Amino acid sequence: MRDLIALPKAHLHLHFTGSMRPETLVQLAAEQGLRLPSALVDDVPDVPADARGWFRFQRLYDAARAVVRSESAMRRIVREAVLDDVAEGSRRLEIQVDPTSYAPHVGGLTPALEIALDEARSVSSLTDISVGVVVASSRMRHPLEARTLARLAARYAGDGPGQVVAFGLSNDERRGDTSAFGPAFAIARRAGLPGVPHGGELLGPQHVREVVQHLDPVRLGHGVRAAEDPALLEDLARRGIACEVCPASNVSLGVYRENRQVPLGSLREAGVPIALGADDPLLFGSRLAAQYEAARHVHHLDDAALADLARDSIRASLAPESMRRRWLTEVDAWLATPG
Protein backbone atom coordinates (compact mmCIF):
# COMPACT_ATOMS: atom_id res chain seq x y z
CA MET A 1 0.00 0.00 0.00
CA ARG A 2 1.25 3.45 -0.89
CA ASP A 3 1.87 6.18 1.68
CA LEU A 4 -1.31 8.25 2.06
CA ILE A 5 0.62 11.19 3.48
CA ALA A 6 2.48 11.36 0.18
CA LEU A 7 -0.79 11.32 -1.80
CA PRO A 8 -1.34 14.87 -3.17
CA LYS A 9 -4.77 16.05 -2.09
CA ALA A 10 -6.91 19.13 -1.42
CA HIS A 11 -8.57 19.85 1.91
CA LEU A 12 -11.80 21.74 1.29
CA HIS A 13 -13.73 21.40 4.55
CA LEU A 14 -11.90 22.73 7.60
CA HIS A 15 -13.27 25.27 10.06
CA PHE A 16 -11.04 27.92 11.62
CA THR A 17 -11.69 27.26 15.32
CA GLY A 18 -12.14 23.53 14.79
CA SER A 19 -8.70 23.29 13.19
CA MET A 20 -6.98 24.32 16.43
CA ARG A 21 -4.32 22.05 17.88
CA PRO A 22 -5.29 20.77 21.34
CA GLU A 23 -2.12 22.17 22.88
CA THR A 24 -2.87 25.58 21.36
CA LEU A 25 -6.36 25.48 22.84
CA VAL A 26 -4.94 24.73 26.30
CA GLN A 27 -2.33 27.48 26.07
CA LEU A 28 -4.78 30.13 24.87
CA ALA A 29 -7.26 29.18 27.58
CA ALA A 30 -4.55 29.48 30.23
CA GLU A 31 -3.59 32.93 28.94
CA GLN A 32 -7.22 34.03 29.24
CA GLY A 33 -7.77 32.35 32.61
CA LEU A 34 -10.57 30.25 31.10
CA ARG A 35 -11.56 26.79 32.22
CA LEU A 36 -12.17 24.29 29.45
CA PRO A 37 -14.74 21.47 29.45
CA SER A 38 -13.07 18.17 30.22
CA ALA A 39 -14.27 16.71 26.93
CA LEU A 40 -11.98 19.14 25.08
CA VAL A 41 -8.85 18.14 26.95
CA ASP A 42 -9.31 14.45 27.83
CA ASP A 43 -7.31 13.16 24.83
CA VAL A 44 -10.17 10.79 23.99
CA PRO A 45 -10.84 11.07 20.24
CA ASP A 46 -14.05 9.04 20.11
CA VAL A 47 -17.36 10.51 21.24
CA PRO A 48 -19.36 7.94 23.27
CA ALA A 49 -22.37 6.73 21.32
CA ASP A 50 -24.80 7.94 23.98
CA ALA A 51 -23.29 11.44 23.98
CA ARG A 52 -23.27 12.13 20.26
CA GLY A 53 -25.25 14.95 18.73
CA TRP A 54 -25.28 18.59 17.75
CA PHE A 55 -25.90 20.05 21.21
CA ARG A 56 -22.72 18.54 22.65
CA PHE A 57 -20.72 19.62 19.63
CA GLN A 58 -21.98 23.22 19.72
CA ARG A 59 -21.28 23.56 23.43
CA LEU A 60 -17.70 22.42 23.00
CA TYR A 61 -17.17 24.49 19.85
CA ASP A 62 -18.37 27.61 21.65
CA ALA A 63 -15.98 26.89 24.53
CA ALA A 64 -13.08 26.55 22.11
CA ARG A 65 -14.01 29.69 20.19
CA ALA A 66 -14.11 31.68 23.43
CA VAL A 67 -10.33 31.41 23.84
CA VAL A 68 -9.64 33.22 20.55
CA ARG A 69 -9.48 36.84 21.65
CA SER A 70 -6.52 38.44 19.91
CA GLU A 71 -4.84 38.96 16.57
CA SER A 72 -1.92 36.79 17.63
CA ALA A 73 -4.27 33.93 18.51
CA MET A 74 -6.01 34.17 15.14
CA ARG A 75 -2.71 34.20 13.30
CA ARG A 76 -1.46 31.23 15.25
CA ILE A 77 -4.52 29.15 14.44
CA VAL A 78 -4.29 29.88 10.70
CA ARG A 79 -0.55 29.23 10.63
CA GLU A 80 -0.79 25.93 12.47
CA ALA A 81 -3.74 24.75 10.40
CA VAL A 82 -1.76 25.34 7.22
CA LEU A 83 1.37 23.65 8.55
CA ASP A 84 -0.63 20.65 9.73
CA ASP A 85 -2.09 20.25 6.25
CA VAL A 86 1.34 20.55 4.68
CA ALA A 87 2.48 17.69 6.93
CA GLU A 88 -0.40 15.54 5.62
CA GLY A 89 0.31 16.04 1.94
CA SER A 90 -2.27 18.69 1.13
CA ARG A 91 -1.53 20.83 -1.90
CA ARG A 92 -4.54 23.03 -1.30
CA LEU A 93 -6.35 24.17 1.85
CA GLU A 94 -9.59 26.14 1.79
CA ILE A 95 -10.26 27.12 5.39
CA GLN A 96 -13.65 28.45 6.52
CA VAL A 97 -13.82 31.57 8.67
CA ASP A 98 -16.81 33.41 10.12
CA PRO A 99 -15.21 36.71 11.21
CA THR A 100 -18.27 37.69 13.24
CA SER A 101 -17.19 35.76 16.33
CA TYR A 102 -13.72 37.29 16.46
CA ALA A 103 -14.57 40.84 15.37
CA PRO A 104 -15.21 42.20 18.90
CA HIS A 105 -11.65 41.31 19.94
CA VAL A 106 -9.74 42.76 16.98
CA GLY A 107 -11.62 45.91 16.03
CA GLY A 108 -14.39 44.72 13.72
CA LEU A 109 -15.35 42.42 10.88
CA THR A 110 -12.89 43.81 8.38
CA PRO A 111 -9.82 43.50 10.64
CA ALA A 112 -10.86 39.98 11.64
CA LEU A 113 -11.04 38.86 8.03
CA GLU A 114 -7.89 40.71 7.03
CA ILE A 115 -5.93 39.01 9.83
CA ALA A 116 -6.95 35.57 8.56
CA LEU A 117 -6.21 36.50 4.96
CA ASP A 118 -2.86 38.06 5.76
CA GLU A 119 -1.65 35.09 7.79
CA ALA A 120 -2.86 32.64 5.14
CA ARG A 121 -0.94 34.61 2.53
CA SER A 122 2.15 34.77 4.70
CA VAL A 123 2.37 31.10 5.62
CA SER A 124 1.51 29.89 2.11
CA SER A 125 4.44 31.93 0.79
CA LEU A 126 6.77 29.88 3.00
CA THR A 127 5.39 26.47 2.02
CA ASP A 128 4.31 24.51 -1.06
CA ILE A 129 0.62 24.68 -0.18
CA SER A 130 -1.95 26.98 -1.77
CA VAL A 131 -4.35 28.52 0.76
CA GLY A 132 -7.74 30.08 0.08
CA VAL A 133 -10.25 31.41 2.60
CA VAL A 134 -13.98 30.69 2.59
CA VAL A 135 -16.07 33.33 4.35
CA ALA A 136 -18.96 31.48 5.98
CA SER A 137 -22.07 32.98 7.49
CA SER A 138 -24.12 31.25 10.18
CA ARG A 139 -27.65 29.93 9.99
CA MET A 140 -28.04 30.96 13.61
CA ARG A 141 -27.95 34.65 12.67
CA HIS A 142 -30.28 36.84 10.64
CA PRO A 143 -29.97 36.52 6.85
CA LEU A 144 -29.20 40.25 6.64
CA GLU A 145 -25.95 39.53 8.47
CA ALA A 146 -25.13 37.01 5.77
CA ARG A 147 -25.52 39.77 3.18
CA THR A 148 -23.10 41.94 5.15
CA LEU A 149 -20.55 39.14 5.17
CA ALA A 150 -21.09 38.48 1.46
CA ARG A 151 -20.33 42.12 0.66
CA LEU A 152 -17.24 41.96 2.86
CA ALA A 153 -16.09 38.74 1.19
CA ALA A 154 -16.60 40.31 -2.23
CA ARG A 155 -14.05 43.00 -1.42
CA TYR A 156 -11.34 40.36 -1.05
CA ALA A 157 -12.38 37.96 -3.80
CA GLY A 158 -9.69 36.32 -5.90
CA ASP A 159 -7.90 33.06 -6.57
CA GLY A 160 -4.46 34.12 -5.35
CA PRO A 161 -2.84 33.12 -2.05
CA GLY A 162 -4.72 34.32 1.00
CA GLN A 163 -7.76 35.62 -0.85
CA VAL A 164 -11.45 34.85 -0.39
CA VAL A 165 -12.34 32.06 -2.81
CA ALA A 166 -15.94 31.19 -1.86
CA PHE A 167 -18.91 32.01 0.33
CA GLY A 168 -20.44 29.47 2.70
CA LEU A 169 -23.24 28.88 5.19
CA SER A 170 -22.56 26.79 8.27
CA ASN A 171 -23.90 25.83 11.70
CA ASP A 172 -27.05 23.84 12.52
CA GLU A 173 -28.74 23.24 9.17
CA ARG A 174 -32.06 22.65 10.94
CA ARG A 175 -32.19 26.35 11.78
CA GLY A 176 -33.26 29.21 9.55
CA ASP A 177 -34.97 29.39 6.18
CA THR A 178 -32.57 28.36 3.42
CA SER A 179 -34.25 30.54 0.82
CA ALA A 180 -33.73 33.63 2.99
CA PHE A 181 -29.98 33.27 2.52
CA GLY A 182 -30.30 33.26 -1.26
CA PRO A 183 -29.71 37.03 -1.65
CA ALA A 184 -26.40 36.77 0.24
CA PHE A 185 -25.21 34.04 -2.11
CA ALA A 186 -26.32 36.12 -5.08
CA ILE A 187 -24.15 39.00 -3.84
CA ALA A 188 -21.21 36.63 -3.56
CA ARG A 189 -21.79 35.16 -7.04
CA ARG A 190 -21.84 38.60 -8.63
CA ALA A 191 -18.37 39.11 -7.15
CA GLY A 192 -17.20 35.81 -8.63
CA LEU A 193 -17.43 33.84 -5.39
CA PRO A 194 -18.96 30.36 -5.72
CA GLY A 195 -21.28 29.01 -3.03
CA VAL A 196 -20.14 26.21 -0.72
CA PRO A 197 -22.93 25.92 1.89
CA HIS A 198 -23.44 23.12 4.39
CA GLY A 199 -26.33 20.78 3.73
CA GLY A 200 -27.33 17.15 3.84
CA GLU A 201 -25.79 16.03 7.13
CA LEU A 202 -28.36 16.65 9.85
CA LEU A 203 -31.21 16.85 7.36
CA GLY A 204 -32.07 14.62 4.44
CA PRO A 205 -32.54 14.81 0.67
CA GLN A 206 -35.28 17.44 0.67
CA HIS A 207 -32.99 19.90 2.42
CA VAL A 208 -30.25 19.18 -0.09
CA ARG A 209 -32.71 20.07 -2.85
CA GLU A 210 -33.55 23.34 -1.12
CA VAL A 211 -29.87 24.23 -0.79
CA VAL A 212 -29.26 23.47 -4.47
CA GLN A 213 -32.33 25.40 -5.57
CA HIS A 214 -31.85 28.54 -3.49
CA LEU A 215 -28.07 28.80 -3.02
CA ASP A 216 -26.77 27.37 -6.33
CA PRO A 217 -23.68 25.70 -4.81
CA VAL A 218 -20.63 24.33 -6.58
CA ARG A 219 -19.96 22.12 -3.53
CA LEU A 220 -21.98 20.89 -0.58
CA GLY A 221 -20.57 20.84 2.91
CA HIS A 222 -21.24 17.18 3.76
CA GLY A 223 -24.13 16.20 1.46
CA VAL A 224 -24.02 12.57 2.59
CA ARG A 225 -27.76 12.32 3.21
CA ALA A 226 -28.29 12.75 -0.53
CA ALA A 227 -27.41 9.05 -0.72
CA GLU A 228 -30.92 8.31 0.56
CA ASP A 229 -32.37 9.45 -2.79
CA PRO A 230 -30.93 7.93 -6.00
CA ALA A 231 -32.60 10.58 -8.16
CA LEU A 232 -30.95 13.33 -6.12
CA LEU A 233 -27.57 11.62 -6.43
CA GLU A 234 -28.05 11.52 -10.19
CA ASP A 235 -28.85 15.23 -10.20
CA LEU A 236 -25.78 16.13 -8.12
CA ALA A 237 -23.58 14.06 -10.43
CA ARG A 238 -25.10 15.68 -13.52
CA ARG A 239 -24.50 19.15 -12.10
CA GLY A 240 -20.99 18.23 -10.96
CA ILE A 241 -21.71 19.35 -7.39
CA ALA A 242 -19.03 17.89 -5.13
CA CYS A 243 -19.75 16.68 -1.61
CA GLU A 244 -17.25 17.57 1.11
CA VAL A 245 -17.56 14.30 3.03
CA CYS A 246 -16.31 14.34 6.63
CA PRO A 247 -16.78 10.82 8.04
CA ALA A 248 -15.44 11.58 11.53
CA SER A 249 -17.95 14.41 11.83
CA ASN A 250 -20.84 12.24 10.65
CA VAL A 251 -20.13 9.65 13.32
CA SER A 252 -19.44 12.10 16.14
CA LEU A 253 -22.69 13.93 15.46
CA GLY A 254 -24.66 10.70 15.44
CA VAL A 255 -25.64 10.83 11.78
CA TYR A 256 -24.17 7.35 11.41
CA ARG A 257 -23.26 4.98 14.20
CA GLU A 258 -20.09 3.75 12.53
CA ASN A 259 -17.71 5.01 9.86
CA ARG A 260 -18.53 2.06 7.63
CA GLN A 261 -22.10 3.39 7.32
CA VAL A 262 -20.96 6.68 5.76
CA PRO A 263 -22.15 6.27 2.14
CA LEU A 264 -18.87 6.72 0.30
CA GLY A 265 -19.71 3.81 -1.94
CA SER A 266 -23.13 5.14 -2.95
CA LEU A 267 -21.75 8.59 -3.76
CA ARG A 268 -18.88 7.15 -5.79
CA GLU A 269 -21.09 4.75 -7.71
CA ALA A 270 -23.43 7.61 -8.63
CA GLY A 271 -20.52 9.67 -9.96
CA VAL A 272 -20.80 12.41 -7.33
CA PRO A 273 -17.38 14.06 -6.79
CA ILE A 274 -16.11 13.56 -3.24
CA ALA A 275 -13.67 15.73 -1.31
CA LEU A 276 -12.79 14.14 2.02
CA GLY A 277 -12.47 16.63 4.88
CA ALA A 278 -11.68 16.72 8.58
CA ASP A 279 -14.28 19.41 9.44
CA ASP A 280 -13.26 20.11 13.07
CA PRO A 281 -10.34 17.86 14.09
CA LEU A 282 -10.14 19.55 17.50
CA LEU A 283 -13.54 18.08 18.37
CA PHE A 284 -13.67 14.99 16.18
CA GLY A 285 -10.18 13.73 16.94
CA SER A 286 -8.80 13.09 13.46
CA ARG A 287 -7.33 15.12 10.65
CA LEU A 288 -7.42 14.71 6.89
CA ALA A 289 -4.99 11.81 6.53
CA ALA A 290 -7.10 9.79 8.96
CA GLN A 291 -10.11 10.19 6.65
CA TYR A 292 -8.10 8.64 3.81
CA GLU A 293 -6.90 5.87 6.13
CA ALA A 294 -10.52 5.10 7.03
CA ALA A 295 -11.46 5.07 3.34
CA ARG A 296 -8.72 2.46 2.86
CA HIS A 297 -9.25 0.27 5.90
CA VAL A 298 -12.95 0.72 6.71
CA HIS A 299 -14.39 1.22 3.22
CA HIS A 300 -11.78 -1.06 1.60
CA LEU A 301 -10.81 1.32 -1.20
CA ASP A 302 -7.67 0.37 -3.08
CA ASP A 303 -4.99 2.85 -4.06
CA ALA A 304 -6.56 3.57 -7.45
CA ALA A 305 -9.85 4.50 -5.75
CA LEU A 306 -8.01 6.62 -3.17
CA ALA A 307 -6.23 8.41 -5.98
CA ASP A 308 -9.63 9.09 -7.55
CA LEU A 309 -10.79 10.67 -4.28
CA ALA A 310 -7.70 12.86 -4.26
CA ARG A 311 -8.34 13.87 -7.87
CA ASP A 312 -11.95 14.72 -7.01
CA SER A 313 -10.77 16.98 -4.19
CA ILE A 314 -8.29 18.75 -6.43
CA ARG A 315 -10.79 19.26 -9.24
CA ALA A 316 -13.40 20.54 -6.76
CA SER A 317 -10.96 23.03 -5.29
CA LEU A 318 -11.08 26.67 -6.31
CA ALA A 319 -7.37 26.91 -7.00
CA PRO A 320 -6.15 28.24 -10.37
CA GLU A 321 -6.42 25.72 -13.20
CA SER A 322 -2.66 25.59 -13.73
CA MET A 323 -2.15 24.47 -10.13
CA ARG A 324 -4.87 21.85 -10.35
CA ARG A 325 -3.30 20.37 -13.49
CA ARG A 326 0.07 20.13 -11.76
CA TRP A 327 -1.39 18.43 -8.69
CA LEU A 328 -3.34 15.95 -10.82
CA THR A 329 -0.07 15.01 -12.50
CA GLU A 330 1.42 14.46 -9.05
CA VAL A 331 -1.45 12.12 -8.16
CA ASP A 332 -0.73 10.11 -11.30
CA ALA A 333 2.94 9.91 -10.27
CA TRP A 334 1.94 8.71 -6.78
CA LEU A 335 -0.17 5.94 -8.26
CA ALA A 336 2.58 4.97 -10.70
CA THR A 337 5.04 4.47 -7.88
CA PRO A 338 5.14 0.88 -6.56
CA GLY A 339 3.57 0.46 -3.14
C-alpha positions as a printed NumPy array, in Angstrom:
array([[  0.   ,   0.   ,   0.   ],
       [  1.25 ,   3.452,  -0.89 ],
       [  1.867,   6.18 ,   1.683],
       [ -1.308,   8.254,   2.057],
       [  0.625,  11.191,   3.479],
       [  2.483,  11.357,   0.179],
       [ -0.786,  11.325,  -1.804],
       [ -1.339,  14.868,  -3.168],
       [ -4.767,  16.054,  -2.091],
       [ -6.907,  19.129,  -1.422],
       [ -8.573,  19.849,   1.908],
       [-11.799,  21.736,   1.288],
       [-13.729,  21.396,   4.555],
       [-11.896,  22.731,   7.598],
       [-13.266,  25.268,  10.062],
       [-11.044,  27.923,  11.624],
       [-11.686,  27.259,  15.325],
       [-12.136,  23.53 ,  14.795],
       [ -8.698,  23.293,  13.194],
       [ -6.976,  24.321,  16.432],
       [ -4.319,  22.053,  17.877],
       [ -5.293,  20.774,  21.343],
       [ -2.117,  22.174,  22.877],
       [ -2.867,  25.575,  21.362],
       [ -6.36 ,  25.484,  22.844],
       [ -4.945,  24.73 ,  26.298],
       [ -2.328,  27.476,  26.069],
       [ -4.778,  30.126,  24.87 ],
       [ -7.262,  29.179,  27.585],
       [ -4.545,  29.48 ,  30.231],
       [ -3.593,  32.933,  28.945],
       [ -7.225,  34.028,  29.243],
       [ -7.77 ,  32.345,  32.607],
       [-10.571,  30.252,  31.097],
       [-11.561,  26.787,  32.222],
       [-12.169,  24.291,  29.445],
       [-14.739,  21.473,  29.447],
       [-13.068,  18.166,  30.224],
       [-14.269,  16.709,  26.928],
       [-11.982,  19.142,  25.08 ],
       [ -8.85 ,  18.136,  26.949],
       [ -9.314,  14.446,  27.834],
       [ -7.309,  13.156,  24.833],
       [-10.166,  10.791,  23.991],
       [-10.842,  11.074,  20.239],
       [-14.052,   9.041,  20.114],
       [-17.36 ,  10.507,  21.236],
       [-19.357,   7.941,  23.265],
       [-22.374,   6.734,  21.319],
       [-24.804,   7.936,  23.979],
       [-23.289,  11.438,  23.984],
       [-23.267,  12.134,  20.256],
       [-25.255,  14.949,  18.727],
       [-25.28 ,  18.589,  17.75 ],
       [-25.902,  20.049,  21.214],
       [-22.725,  18.54 ,  22.655],
       [-20.721,  19.617,  19.632],
       [-21.981,  23.217,  19.723],
       [-21.284,  23.559,  23.435],
       [-17.699,  22.417,  22.998],
       [-17.17 ,  24.486,  19.855],
       [-18.37 ,  27.613,  21.649],
       [-15.978,  26.894,  24.53 ],
       [-13.078,  26.545,  22.107],
       [-14.008,  29.689,  20.186],
       [-14.108,  31.685,  23.433],
       [-10.325,  31.409,  23.838],
       [ -9.642,  33.216,  20.547],
       [ -9.477,  36.84 ,  21.65 ],
       [ -6.52 ,  38.442,  19.913],
       [ -4.841,  38.965,  16.571],
       [ -1.921,  36.786,  17.631],
       [ -4.275,  33.935,  18.513],
       [ -6.01 ,  34.174,  15.139],
       [ -2.71 ,  34.2  ,  13.305],
       [ -1.457,  31.227,  15.254],
       [ -4.524,  29.153,  14.435],
       [ -4.295,  29.882,  10.704],
       [ -0.551,  29.234,  10.628],
       [ -0.786,  25.935,  12.475],
       [ -3.738,  24.752,  10.398],
       [ -1.764,  25.336,   7.218],
       [  1.37 ,  23.647,   8.545],
       [ -0.632,  20.653,   9.728],
       [ -2.091,  20.251,   6.248],
       [  1.339,  20.549,   4.677],
       [  2.478,  17.692,   6.926],
       [ -0.396,  15.544,   5.621],
       [  0.309,  16.038,   1.942],
       [ -2.275,  18.695,   1.125],
       [ -1.531,  20.831,  -1.897],
       [ -4.542,  23.034,  -1.303],
       [ -6.351,  24.168,   1.846],
       [ -9.595,  26.137,   1.794],
       [-10.263,  27.124,   5.394],
       [-13.647,  28.455,   6.517],
       [-13.823,  31.573,   8.671],
       [-16.814,  33.414,  10.119],
       [-15.212,  36.707,  11.21 ],
       [-18.274,  37.689,  13.243],
       [-17.194,  35.762,  16.326],
       [-13.717,  37.288,  16.463],
       [-14.568,  40.839,  15.368],
       [-15.207,  42.203,  18.904],
       [-11.652,  41.309,  19.944],
       [ -9.736,  42.757,  16.984],
       [-11.619,  45.909,  16.027],
       [-14.391,  44.718,  13.716],
       [-15.354,  42.419,  10.885],
       [-12.895,  43.81 ,   8.38 ],
       [ -9.817,  43.504,  10.642],
       [-10.855,  39.981,  11.64 ],
       [-11.044,  38.86 ,   8.027],
       [ -7.886,  40.71 ,   7.032],
       [ -5.932,  39.01 ,   9.828],
       [ -6.954,  35.569,   8.562],
       [ -6.206,  36.496,   4.955],
       [ -2.865,  38.06 ,   5.757],
       [ -1.653,  35.093,   7.794],
       [ -2.863,  32.639,   5.143],
       [ -0.938,  34.61 ,   2.533],
       [  2.152,  34.774,   4.697],
       [  2.373,  31.101,   5.62 ],
       [  1.513,  29.89 ,   2.114],
       [  4.441,  31.933,   0.785],
       [  6.771,  29.882,   2.996],
       [  5.393,  26.466,   2.015],
       [  4.312,  24.509,  -1.057],
       [  0.624,  24.685,  -0.183],
       [ -1.949,  26.977,  -1.768],
       [ -4.351,  28.524,   0.757],
       [ -7.738,  30.084,   0.083],
       [-10.245,  31.406,   2.598],
       [-13.98 ,  30.687,   2.591],
       [-16.075,  33.325,   4.349],
       [-18.959,  31.48 ,   5.979],
       [-22.073,  32.98 ,   7.486],
       [-24.12 ,  31.247,  10.182],
       [-27.653,  29.927,   9.991],
       [-28.037,  30.964,  13.614],
       [-27.951,  34.65 ,  12.665],
       [-30.28 ,  36.844,  10.644],
       [-29.966,  36.517,   6.845],
       [-29.204,  40.252,   6.645],
       [-25.953,  39.535,   8.47 ],
       [-25.132,  37.015,   5.767],
       [-25.518,  39.771,   3.178],
       [-23.099,  41.945,   5.154],
       [-20.553,  39.142,   5.169],
       [-21.088,  38.483,   1.459],
       [-20.326,  42.116,   0.66 ],
       [-17.237,  41.962,   2.858],
       [-16.088,  38.739,   1.187],
       [-16.604,  40.31 ,  -2.229],
       [-14.046,  43.002,  -1.417],
       [-11.34 ,  40.358,  -1.049],
       [-12.385,  37.96 ,  -3.8  ],
       [ -9.694,  36.319,  -5.904],
       [ -7.903,  33.061,  -6.572],
       [ -4.463,  34.12 ,  -5.351],
       [ -2.84 ,  33.116,  -2.054],
       [ -4.717,  34.323,   1.003],
       [ -7.765,  35.616,  -0.849],
       [-11.45 ,  34.845,  -0.394],
       [-12.342,  32.061,  -2.808],
       [-15.94 ,  31.194,  -1.861],
       [-18.912,  32.006,   0.327],
       [-20.442,  29.466,   2.704],
       [-23.236,  28.885,   5.188],
       [-22.563,  26.79 ,   8.272],
       [-23.904,  25.833,  11.696],
       [-27.051,  23.84 ,  12.519],
       [-28.74 ,  23.241,   9.167],
       [-32.057,  22.649,  10.944],
       [-32.187,  26.346,  11.778],
       [-33.258,  29.206,   9.549],
       [-34.972,  29.394,   6.182],
       [-32.567,  28.361,   3.423],
       [-34.253,  30.544,   0.817],
       [-33.73 ,  33.628,   2.993],
       [-29.984,  33.275,   2.521],
       [-30.296,  33.263,  -1.262],
       [-29.712,  37.032,  -1.645],
       [-26.399,  36.773,   0.238],
       [-25.206,  34.038,  -2.109],
       [-26.321,  36.118,  -5.083],
       [-24.153,  39.003,  -3.835],
       [-21.206,  36.63 ,  -3.557],
       [-21.795,  35.162,  -7.036],
       [-21.838,  38.596,  -8.626],
       [-18.372,  39.107,  -7.152],
       [-17.197,  35.811,  -8.632],
       [-17.428,  33.843,  -5.39 ],
       [-18.965,  30.359,  -5.717],
       [-21.279,  29.011,  -3.034],
       [-20.144,  26.209,  -0.718],
       [-22.929,  25.917,   1.894],
       [-23.441,  23.123,   4.387],
       [-26.329,  20.777,   3.732],
       [-27.328,  17.149,   3.845],
       [-25.786,  16.033,   7.128],
       [-28.356,  16.653,   9.855],
       [-31.211,  16.849,   7.357],
       [-32.07 ,  14.62 ,   4.438],
       [-32.541,  14.81 ,   0.667],
       [-35.278,  17.444,   0.672],
       [-32.994,  19.902,   2.417],
       [-30.245,  19.18 ,  -0.091],
       [-32.707,  20.065,  -2.852],
       [-33.551,  23.342,  -1.115],
       [-29.867,  24.234,  -0.794],
       [-29.255,  23.469,  -4.468],
       [-32.328,  25.403,  -5.571],
       [-31.854,  28.542,  -3.494],
       [-28.073,  28.801,  -3.018],
       [-26.767,  27.368,  -6.329],
       [-23.681,  25.701,  -4.805],
       [-20.629,  24.326,  -6.578],
       [-19.964,  22.124,  -3.529],
       [-21.98 ,  20.885,  -0.582],
       [-20.566,  20.845,   2.914],
       [-21.237,  17.18 ,   3.76 ],
       [-24.133,  16.202,   1.462],
       [-24.02 ,  12.571,   2.594],
       [-27.765,  12.315,   3.212],
       [-28.29 ,  12.746,  -0.534],
       [-27.406,   9.046,  -0.725],
       [-30.917,   8.314,   0.561],
       [-32.375,   9.45 ,  -2.786],
       [-30.929,   7.93 ,  -5.997],
       [-32.605,  10.584,  -8.163],
       [-30.948,  13.33 ,  -6.122],
       [-27.569,  11.618,  -6.434],
       [-28.045,  11.515, -10.189],
       [-28.848,  15.232, -10.198],
       [-25.776,  16.132,  -8.124],
       [-23.576,  14.061, -10.43 ],
       [-25.096,  15.679, -13.518],
       [-24.497,  19.151, -12.098],
       [-20.988,  18.232, -10.957],
       [-21.71 ,  19.355,  -7.392],
       [-19.032,  17.891,  -5.125],
       [-19.749,  16.677,  -1.612],
       [-17.25 ,  17.565,   1.113],
       [-17.563,  14.301,   3.028],
       [-16.314,  14.344,   6.628],
       [-16.78 ,  10.822,   8.041],
       [-15.437,  11.581,  11.526],
       [-17.954,  14.409,  11.833],
       [-20.835,  12.235,  10.646],
       [-20.128,   9.645,  13.317],
       [-19.437,  12.095,  16.143],
       [-22.687,  13.935,  15.46 ],
       [-24.658,  10.695,  15.441],
       [-25.644,  10.831,  11.779],
       [-24.173,   7.346,  11.41 ],
       [-23.257,   4.984,  14.2  ],
       [-20.085,   3.748,  12.531],
       [-17.712,   5.008,   9.861],
       [-18.528,   2.056,   7.628],
       [-22.103,   3.389,   7.322],
       [-20.957,   6.685,   5.757],
       [-22.145,   6.267,   2.138],
       [-18.867,   6.723,   0.304],
       [-19.71 ,   3.805,  -1.941],
       [-23.133,   5.139,  -2.947],
       [-21.747,   8.586,  -3.755],
       [-18.877,   7.149,  -5.787],
       [-21.091,   4.745,  -7.712],
       [-23.434,   7.607,  -8.629],
       [-20.52 ,   9.67 ,  -9.959],
       [-20.797,  12.412,  -7.329],
       [-17.378,  14.059,  -6.794],
       [-16.107,  13.563,  -3.238],
       [-13.672,  15.729,  -1.31 ],
       [-12.793,  14.139,   2.017],
       [-12.472,  16.634,   4.877],
       [-11.675,  16.723,   8.579],
       [-14.285,  19.411,   9.443],
       [-13.263,  20.106,  13.072],
       [-10.337,  17.864,  14.092],
       [-10.138,  19.551,  17.496],
       [-13.537,  18.079,  18.368],
       [-13.673,  14.988,  16.181],
       [-10.178,  13.733,  16.941],
       [ -8.801,  13.086,  13.464],
       [ -7.326,  15.117,  10.654],
       [ -7.424,  14.713,   6.889],
       [ -4.993,  11.811,   6.527],
       [ -7.103,   9.795,   8.959],
       [-10.112,  10.186,   6.651],
       [ -8.102,   8.637,   3.813],
       [ -6.899,   5.874,   6.134],
       [-10.521,   5.1  ,   7.026],
       [-11.458,   5.07 ,   3.341],
       [ -8.72 ,   2.46 ,   2.855],
       [ -9.252,   0.27 ,   5.905],
       [-12.951,   0.723,   6.706],
       [-14.391,   1.22 ,   3.219],
       [-11.782,  -1.058,   1.604],
       [-10.813,   1.319,  -1.201],
       [ -7.669,   0.367,  -3.077],
       [ -4.988,   2.85 ,  -4.059],
       [ -6.561,   3.571,  -7.448],
       [ -9.846,   4.501,  -5.747],
       [ -8.014,   6.622,  -3.17 ],
       [ -6.229,   8.41 ,  -5.985],
       [ -9.63 ,   9.088,  -7.549],
       [-10.785,  10.666,  -4.278],
       [ -7.696,  12.863,  -4.258],
       [ -8.344,  13.872,  -7.871],
       [-11.951,  14.721,  -7.01 ],
       [-10.774,  16.978,  -4.186],
       [ -8.288,  18.754,  -6.431],
       [-10.789,  19.263,  -9.245],
       [-13.398,  20.539,  -6.759],
       [-10.959,  23.033,  -5.287],
       [-11.08 ,  26.672,  -6.313],
       [ -7.367,  26.906,  -7.004],
       [ -6.154,  28.24 , -10.368],
       [ -6.422,  25.719, -13.195],
       [ -2.656,  25.588, -13.732],
       [ -2.148,  24.47 , -10.129],
       [ -4.866,  21.848, -10.349],
       [ -3.305,  20.375, -13.491],
       [  0.07 ,  20.134, -11.765],
       [ -1.387,  18.429,  -8.694],
       [ -3.337,  15.95 , -10.816],
       [ -0.075,  15.008, -12.5  ],
       [  1.424,  14.459,  -9.049],
       [ -1.446,  12.125,  -8.161],
       [ -0.729,  10.114, -11.301],
       [  2.937,   9.907, -10.274],
       [  1.936,   8.714,  -6.779],
       [ -0.17 ,   5.936,  -8.256],
       [  2.575,   4.968, -10.704],
       [  5.043,   4.467,  -7.879],
       [  5.136,   0.883,  -6.559],
       [  3.568,   0.465,  -3.14 ]])
